[in-house]
Amino acid sequence: MVDVWLPYGKTDVCIRVPARNLLGSIVPVQKSSVSDSKAEIERALKEPIGASRLSEIVAAAKPESKVALLVDDVACKSPDEFTVLSVLSELNLAGVKDENVTIILGCNVNSSYTSGVVVKPEDYVTFLGAEVLSRVKVVTHDAAAKDLVYVGTTKSHGNKVFLNSLFAEADIKILLSDVNVHYYAGYSGGGKSVVSGVSGVETIRHNSVLMLNSAARAGVLDGNPVSEDLLEVARMAKVDFVVNLVRNSKGEIVKVFAGDLEAAFLEAVKLVDEIYKVSVDRRADIVVVSAGGYPVDVTLYQAYKAVDNVLDVVKRGGVIVLVAECSKGHGNQVFYDWMARLTDFKSTEKEIKRNFAMGGHKAYCLLKVLQNHPIILVSSLPDYYATNVFKLKTARAVNDALTEAFKLAGSASRVWVVPAGSHTLPEYKSPEETKT
């Protein structure tokens, strides 16, 4: 037997796989974190990619410029106190007063459009730090607000772009975000920050509908209609500067890329690929995947993306074991309602094309996968919901789930284990491709 430890909530669980069955563990490349996060952020700000220094951009405008800093999802490991303070210092260097800076939290834009994690005022301190809160104004974006500003329609996909008024009317617009693989946008960060963070419901929905295109996949930018639209929206928003962070599997900063919206993002993507894209030369009969533990497994809605990430390395008809605590339940009411109301993939596909809704898209994805793969969920989610609503098989312990998987796939089945599925993108390449 081979013991493999998997993150589960704030702890780890051990799965024991017979050595004859185990193909191995698929894990991100281990990259060391920077020794000094603050110094790395300051370095990136001094060495921008494809753009002038932020202080120079501001100085070329006017010191009294109104500045909007869009900060990504509090539910994820996104830019923190060091990042914001470093950006504030750069702005102060150009003469911008703190009173002219507004931080917009691009989180909880609408409970139907997020992971279901609601941001409370006390979370601001944990996330941004007391000093930041004492210096600048902090607001959260509301995708359904009535004062959104229309800035035009994308040429590539006809998306009407409505933006948060504070962001749209700011003289200087800055994005602060992590970059990682995203299951249909290709990657998080970059232009995605504008759509998910400060756009209106209509804009978000129109962009998300594009995920139904088969080219909308994790780790893919070229030809991905979602990514194309995201970039065009961000360009229309006239983003002046970005700070993109890439972290290792422990959540530690590996490198920071600052500068031009597209140039800095693409450099960050190269490092993300180097860390998180992992090639294997065979597909498995069974894939055991952990979402990655807290906070990415707090809801089934969040944890599901680990399933999407491993689809390329499981055989057609193969079994997927998803290990995710789901301490806060399913996490999205629309997801729940669609799964409860629509019983099969065909009816869900018709509904998603007729009346697209965030949350409903996750039901579409899950039911599509269930057409070809049984999924066994190891979680704290009550069996009634997991089985009757979400159509999943369940097991209370990961080794029980593996036993059930062998019953379904056969005792000779080969197994891949993926301990950090939300942040790992395994890719199948034939032996011939691997050699080249």
C-alpha positions in Angstrom: 0.0 0.0 0.0 1.1 3.6 -0.7 -0.2 6.3 1.6 -1.1 9.7 0.1 -2.2 12.6 2.2 -5.0 14.8 0.8 -6.1 18.3 2.1 -9.6 18.2 3.5 -10.9 21.4 5.1 -8.2 22.6 7.5 -6.7 19.1 8.0 -5.5 16.2 5.9 -6.8 12.7 5.2 -4.8 9.7 4.2 -5.8 7.5 1.2 -4.1 4.1 0.9 -3.7 2.9 -2.6 -2.4 -0.6 -3.6 1.1 -0.1 -5.2 0.1 -2.2 -8.2 -2.8 0.2 -8.9 -1.2 3.5 -8.3 0.1 5.5 -11.3 1.3 8.2 -9.0 0.4 11.7 -7.6 0.0 14.6 -9.9 1.2 17.7 -8.1 2.3 21.2 -9.1 6.0 21.9 -9.5 7.4 23.0 -6.2 8.5 26.6 -6.5 10.1 28.4 -3.6 8.5 31.5 -2.4 10.2 34.8 -2.3 12.1 35.5 0.9 10.5 39.0 1.3 7.0 39.5 -0.2 7.0 43.2 0.3 10.4 43.6 -1.4 9.2 41.5 -4.4 6.1 43.6 -4.8 8.2 46.8 -4.7 10.6 45.3 -7.2 7.7 44.6 -9.6 6.4 48.1 -9.3 9.9 49.5 -10.1 10.3 47.2 -13.1 6.9 47.2 -14.8 6.4 45.1 -17.9 5.2 46.9 -21.1 4.4 50.1 -19.2 5.8 53.1 -17.4 6.1 53.1 -13.6 2.8 53.7 -11.9 4.1 56.9 -10.3 5.0 58.1 -13.8 1.6 57.3 -15.2 -0.1 59.2 -12.4 2.3 62.1 -12.7 1.6 62.4 -16.4 -2.1 62.7 -15.5 -2.4 64.9 -12.4 -1.5 64.4 -8.7 -5.1 65.0 -7.7 -6.3 62.1 -9.9 -9.0 59.9 -8.5 -7.6 56.4 -8.3 -9.6 53.1 -8.2 -7.9 49.9 -7.0 -9.8 46.8 -7.9 -8.9 44.0 -5.5 -9.9 40.4 -6.3 -12.0 37.9 -4.4 -11.6 37.8 -0.6 -12.6 34.1 -0.7 -9.4 33.4 -2.6 -5.7 34.0 -1.9 -5.6 37.3 -3.7 -3.5 40.5 -3.2 -3.1 41.3 0.5 -2.0 44.1 2.8 1.6 44.2 1.5 0.4 44.6 -2.1 -2.0 47.4 -1.3 0.4 49.3 0.9 3.1 49.1 -1.8 0.8 50.5 -4.4 -0.3 53.2 -2.1 3.3 54.2 -1.5 3.9 54.3 -5.3 0.8 56.6 -5.7 2.0 58.8 -2.8 5.3 59.1 -4.6 3.5 60.8 -7.4 1.6 63.1 -5.1 -1.7 61.3 -4.9 -3.3 61.7 -1.5 -4.9 58.7 0.2 -8.2 60.5 0.3 -8.3 60.3 -3.6 -7.9 56.5 -3.6 -10.8 54.1 -3.4 -10.4 50.3 -3.1 -13.1 48.3 -4.7 -13.4 44.8 -3.5 -14.4 42.7 -6.5 -16.0 40.0 -4.3 -19.6 39.0 -3.5 -20.8 41.1 -6.5 -24.0 39.1 -6.2 -24.5 35.9 -4.3 -25.6 34.3 -7.6 -22.3 35.3 -9.2 -19.8 34.1 -6.7 -18.8 31.1 -4.7 -21.4 31.9 -2.1 -18.8 33.3 0.4 -20.3 36.6 1.8 -17.8 39.3 2.7 -18.5 40.9 6.1 -17.0 44.2 7.3 -14.7 42.4 9.8 -13.2 40.5 6.8 -11.9 43.8 5.5 -9.4 44.0 8.4 -8.2 40.4 7.9 -7.8 40.9 4.2 -6.5 44.4 3.8 -5.1 45.2 7.3 -6.0 48.0 9.7 -3.5 50.5 8.2 -5.1 50.3 4.8 -8.6 50.7 6.2 -7.5 53.7 8.2 -6.0 55.4 5.2 -8.4 54.9 2.2 -12.0 54.3 1.4 -13.0 50.7 0.8 -16.3 49.6 -0.9 -17.7 46.4 -2.3 -19.1 46.2 -5.8 -22.7 45.4 -6.5 -23.3 43.9 -9.9 -27.0 44.8 -9.7 -26.5 48.5 -8.8 -28.6 51.0 -10.6 -25.8 53.5 -11.2 -23.6 51.3 -13.4 -22.0 53.1 -16.4 -22.4 51.8 -19.9 -19.0 52.1 -21.8 -19.8 50.3 -25.1 -20.3 46.9 -26.6 -17.5 44.4 -27.4 -16.9 43.9 -31.1 -15.8 40.3 -30.8 -18.9 38.9 -29.0 -21.4 41.7 -28.7 -21.2 42.1 -24.9 -22.8 45.3 -23.5 -20.3 46.5 -20.9 -21.7 48.1 -17.7 -19.1 49.0 -15.1 -19.1 50.2 -11.5 -19.4 54.0 -11.6 -16.5 54.6 -9.2 -14.3 52.4 -11.3 -15.4 53.8 -14.7 -15.1 57.4 -13.7 -11.7 57.1 -11.9 -8.8 58.8 -13.6 -6.4 55.9 -12.9 -7.6 52.3 -12.8 -5.4 49.6 -11.2 -6.1 45.8 -11.0 -4.6 43.7 -8.2 -5.1 40.0 -8.5 -3.7 36.5 -8.4 -3.3 34.6 -11.7 -4.2 30.9 -11.8 -5.9 28.4 -14.1 -9.6 28.9 -14.5 -11.9 26.2 -15.7 -13.5 28.1 -18.6 -11.8 31.5 -18.7 -8.4 29.9 -19.2 -6.9 31.9 -16.3 -8.0 34.1 -13.5 -6.6 37.6 -13.2 -6.0 39.9 -16.1 -9.2 41.0 -17.9 -11.3 38.5 -15.8 -10.9 40.8 -12.8 -12.8 43.6 -14.5 -15.7 41.4 -15.6 -16.1 39.4 -12.4 -15.1 42.3 -10.1 -16.7 45.6 -11.3 -19.1 44.7 -14.1 -22.9 44.5 -14.1 -25.0 41.3 -14.1 -25.8 41.6 -17.8 -22.1 41.9 -18.7 -21.1 39.0 -16.5 -23.9 36.8 -17.8 -23.1 37.5 -21.5 -19.5 36.7 -21.0 -20.2 33.5 -19.1 -22.6 32.2 -21.8 -19.5 31.9 -23.9 -18.3 29.0 -21.7 -20.7 26.7 -23.6 -18.2 26.9 -26.5 -15.9 23.9 -26.5 -12.8 26.1 -26.8 -13.6 27.7 -23.4 -11.2 25.5 -21.3 -8.8 25.8 -18.4 -5.3 26.8 -19.4 -6.4 28.0 -22.9 -6.3 31.6 -24.1 -5.9 31.3 -27.9 -9.4 30.8 -29.5 -11.1 30.9 -26.1 -14.1 33.2 -26.6 -14.5 33.8 -22.9 -10.9 35.0 -22.6 -11.2 37.1 -25.8 -14.2 38.9 -24.4 -12.7 39.4 -21.0 -9.7 41.1 -22.6 -11.8 43.4 -24.8 -13.9 44.4 -21.8 -10.8 45.3 -19.8 -9.5 47.3 -22.7 -12.8 49.2 -22.9 -12.5 49.9 -19.2 -9.2 51.6 -19.9 -7.2 49.8 -17.2 -3.9 51.7 -16.6 -1.9 49.3 -14.6 -2.0 45.7 -13.1 -0.3 43.9 -10.3 -0.5 40.2 -10.8 0.7 37.7 -8.2 1.6 34.1 -8.9 1.7 31.8 -5.8 3.0 28.3 -5.2 0.7 25.4 -4.0 1.2 26.6 -0.4 -0.3 30.0 -1.3 3.1 31.8 -1.0 4.2 34.4 -3.5 6.6 33.1 -6.1 6.8 36.2 -8.3 4.9 39.4 -9.0 4.2 40.8 -12.4 3.3 44.5 -12.7 2.6 46.8 -15.6 0.5 46.7 -18.8 -2.8 44.9 -18.6 -1.9 42.3 -21.3 1.9 42.1 -21.2 2.2 41.6 -17.4 -0.7 39.1 -17.4 0.9 36.9 -20.2 4.2 36.8 -18.3 2.3 35.7 -15.2 0.5 33.0 -17.3 3.9 31.5 -18.4 4.9 31.0 -14.8 1.4 29.6 -13.9 1.8 27.0 -16.7 5.3 26.1 -15.5 4.0 25.5 -12.0 0.5 24.1 -12.4 0.3 22.4 -15.8 1.5 18.8 -15.4 1.8 16.4 -18.3 1.2 12.7 -17.9 1.5 9.9 -20.6 -1.5 7.9 -19.7 -5.1 8.2 -18.5 -6.4 6.5 -15.3 -9.5 4.4 -14.7 -9.9 6.2 -11.3 -8.8 9.7 -10.4 -8.9 10.7 -6.7 -8.8 14.5 -6.5 -8.8 16.8 -3.5 -10.1 20.3 -4.1 -7.1 21.4 -2.1 -8.5 22.0 1.4 -9.6 25.3 3.0 -10.6 27.7 1.6 -11.2 26.2 -1.8 -13.3 23.3 -0.5 -15.7 25.2 1.8 -18.6 24.7 -0.7 -19.4 22.2 -3.4 -19.8 25.1 -5.8 -16.1 26.1 -5.3 -14.7 22.6 -5.0 -16.3 21.4 -8.3 -13.6 23.1 -10.4 -11.2 20.4 -9.3 -13.3 17.9 -11.2 -13.2 19.9 -14.4 -9.4 20.2 -14.0 -8.8 16.5 -14.0 -11.1 15.4 -16.9 -8.2 15.2 -19.4 -6.5 12.4 -17.4 -9.4 10.1 -16.6 -10.6 7.6 -19.2 -14.1 7.8 -20.6 -16.4 6.1 -18.1 -13.7 6.3 -15.5 -14.5 7.1 -11.8 -13.7 10.4 -10.1 -13.5 10.6 -6.3 -13.8 14.2 -5.1 -12.4 15.0 -1.6 -13.9 18.3 -0.4 -15.2 19.1 3.1 -18.0 21.4 1.9 -18.3 22.8 5.5 -20.6 25.6 4.2 -22.7 23.3 2.1 -23.5 23.6 -1.6 -22.6 27.3 -1.6 -24.9 28.7 -4.3 -28.7 28.7 -4.4 -29.1 28.8 -8.1 -26.8 25.8 -8.4 -28.9 24.0 -5.9 -32.2 25.0 -7.6 -31.2 23.9 -11.0 -29.9 20.6 -9.8 -33.1 20.0 -7.9 -35.4 21.1 -10.8 -33.6 19.8 -13.8 -32.9 16.0 -13.7 -30.8 15.4 -16.7 -28.1 17.0 -18.9 -30.3 17.6 -22.0 -32.9 19.6 -20.1 -30.2 21.6 -18.4 -28.5 22.3 -21.7 -31.8 23.6 -23.2 -32.3 25.8 -20.1 -28.8 27.2 -20.0 -29.1 28.3 -23.7 -32.5 29.8 -23.1 -32.0 31.4 -19.7 -28.4 31.5 -18.7 -27.7 32.0 -15.0 -24.6 31.8 -12.9 -24.9 28.9 -10.7 -27.0 27.2 -13.4 -23.8 27.0 -15.4 -22.3 24.9 -12.7 -25.3 22.5 -12.8 -24.7 22.3 -16.6 -21.0 21.4 -16.1 -21.7 18.8 -13.4 -24.4 17.0 -15.3 -22.3 17.0 -18.5 -19.5 15.3 -16.6 -21.9 12.8 -15.0 -22.9 11.6 -18.4 -19.5 9.9 -18.7 -18.1 9.7 -15.2 -19.5 8.5 -11.8 -18.4 10.9 -9.1 -18.0 9.8 -5.5 -18.0 12.7 -3.1 -16.2 12.5 0.3 -17.5 15.5 2.3 -19.6 16.6 5.3 -22.5 17.4 2.9 -25.6 15.5 4.0 -26.2 12.4 1.8 -29.7 13.6 1.0 -28.4 16.7 -0.8 -25.3 15.1 -2.3 -27.2 12.1 -3.7 -30.8 13.3 -4.4 -30.0 16.9 -5.5 -26.5 16.8 -6.9 -26.7 13.2 -8.3 -23.4 12.2 -6.7 -22.4 8.9 -5.0 -21.1 9.5 -1.5 -18.6 8.0 1.0 -17.8 9.3 4.5 -14.1 8.2 4.3 -11.7 8.5 1.4 -10.7 4.9 1.6 -14.3 3.8 1.5 -14.7 5.9 -1.7 -11.7 4.2 -3.2 -13.1 0.8 -2.4 -16.4 1.8 -4.1 -14.4 3.1 -7.1 -12.7 -0.2 -7.5 -16.1 -1.9 -7.5 -17.3 0.3 -10.3 -14.1 0.4 -12.4 -12.6 -3.0 -11.6 -10.0 -4.3 -9.2 -7.2 -3.9 -11.7 -8.0 -0.2 -12.3 -5.1 2.3 -12.4 -5.3 5.3 -10.2 -4.0 8.9 -10.3 -4.1 11.0 -7.1 -4.3 14.8 -7.4 -3.9 16.5 -4.0 -4.5 20.1 -5.1 -7.1 19.8 -7.9 -8.3 23.4 -7.8 -4.9 24.6 -8.7 -3.5 21.7 -10.8 -4.1 21.2 -14.4 -3.0 17.7 -15.5 -2.8 17.2 -19.2 -2.6 13.9 -21.1 0.1 13.7 -23.7 0.8 10.5 -25.6 4.2 8.9 -25.1 5.3 10.3 -28.5 4.3 13.8 -27.5 6.0 13.5 -24.2 9.3 12.5 -25.9 9.2 15.6 -28.0 
